[in-house]
Amino acid sequence: MRKVKPVAADRLPELLRRMPKAELHIHIEGSLEPELIFALAPRNGVKIPYASVEDLRRAYAFTNLQSFLDIYYAGASVLLKEQDFYDMARAYLLKAAQDNVVHAELFFDPQTHTARGVSMETVIHGLHRACADAQAELGISASLILCFLRHLSEEDAFETLEQALPYRDKFIGVGLDSSEVGNPPEKFARVFARCRELGLHRVAHAGEEGPPAYVWTALDLLKVERIDHGVQSGRDAALMQRLAADRIPLTVCPLSNLKLCVFPDLASHNLRQLLDAGLVATVNSDDPAYFGGYMNENFTQTFAATGLSSQHAYTLARNSFAASFIDAATRQRLIGRLDETFDTFQ
Ligand SMILES: [Zn+2]
């Protein structure tokens, strides 16, 4: 990793905001802000059990992953038409561009929508059109990763994959999300094997609340290329060595971990431990509408709480490009922009 010059603590937030970066762990349904939920609900004639934007925002006091998921699925119920999915992704991509995110890989949960009678075509077309427009209008490249809900069956995941295959050119890979504990990666070994045969990229949430054993099985049985979260890996020395040796990226989400009580406070977060062990860790926002911050908030708050340096900033941004599913030429170009930002920063 290239050595960068030290930057004073009071100038570090500006550098963190300005540096180009990729976001690799963003659930697009988790970017749905209360304001947009309240705009879409009357447009679609959907009743939501909250009186106002403030009332809904007050409900965002979570105690664990499940307490968040209950509200998350209620919020998604306002999404019915292609334009709704477009508007949601557009709103996220605008915010991402403001944070100098130059590439984003967006998770989406089709089962949350198909179970309510919304077609796969509606979901994928709306999201994909927003991604295509962002390239032309905002200068940010964006692609889609289809996530299977792990609290549902593998059979349901297979059915979802079948429904999505006619739109194979509009998503680059598959992931695994929702309630982790009790739904280990091995439950989805066959459907991930099929996705591998199809040439799809593979990622999975593992080691967020679940044990290091889930990270092992995500690697060995699902053959994933990245681990989403993975912070519990810090409890297993052999696993840490494996992740470093194989350069398996972790898409870490500090504010999410804080909100869902994975760590008691940001100062206790183990991001530094992961970086110091040579892991390809990255910073991401997960479900920013619910967890109190988009990319730059995740960076600035975590750096302020843990005392990370400009060298860590460079490493995290570079890791985000190394871990992304972009082609080699694009990766080199984006790293060049990153280097230039650090070279010219005063
Ligand atoms: Zn996530």
Residues whose N, C-alpha, C, O or C-beta is under 5 A from the ligand:
A	BS01	ZN	D286
